[in-house]
Amino acid sequence: MNRSTTRMLSRVKAIYLYIREKGMVSTTDLAEEFGITDRTVQRDLHVLQYNGLVTSPNRGQWTITERKVKIS
């Protein structure tokens, strides 16, 4: 894996763990917490949503799903 892919996967994992810890967060909260743009957050959340790990019950608000995840 190249460095940018590894960095992206690490960031996606960190975002998932942050949402799991906080409960419900906004896209803007994530951008500020991780020092990245809203667009980057949206791309990362799309990866998590595609894999059934997060959901957005209200526009711009994110929470984890009930899907079991093994974190390594």
N, C-alpha and C positions, 0 to 999 in steps of 0.2 A: 504494500500500500504506500502511496506517496504521502508526503508530509501534509499537504492540504486536506486530503481525505482523512487522515488520522486526526488532524486538528478539528475537523468538522464533526467527526464521530465523538470525540471527547466532549465537544461543546454540546452536542445533542444529548449525550448522557447526563452532563451537568445540568442542562435545562430540565430534563425529566426529573432528576433528583430534587431540583429546586422546587418544581411544581408540586411534587409529592410531599415535600416538607411544608410548604406554605398553604396548600389546599387549593385556592383559586387565585390566579394571577392574571394580569393583563399583558398584552404584547409590549406595551410601553414599559411596564415594570421589568420585564425580561431584558429589553434592550438596555435599560439603564443599569441593571444589575450586572450584565455581562459585557457592557461597553461595546455593543454592536448596534447596527442599524435595525430599524423596524423590519426592513425587507429581509435581512439575514435571519431575524427571529422567525418571520413568517415561513421562510424556506425550511428552517429547522423544525418548526412545529408541524409543517406539512409531512415531513419524514415520520415524526412521531404519530401523527394522526393516521397516516397511511397504514402504519403497523398496528393500529388499534390501541395505542398507549395513552393518548390524550384526546379530549373532546372539548368542544366549545359550545356550552349550553347557551351562552349569551355572546353576541358578537364582540370579539376582542377579549373575552374572558376565557381562560383555559384551566382545565382540571384533568387529573388522571382518570383513567377508566378502571374497571374492576379486573382487567386482564392481568394475569400473573406474569411477573417478569423476574428473571434471574439476573442479578447485577453482578458482573465480574470486574 
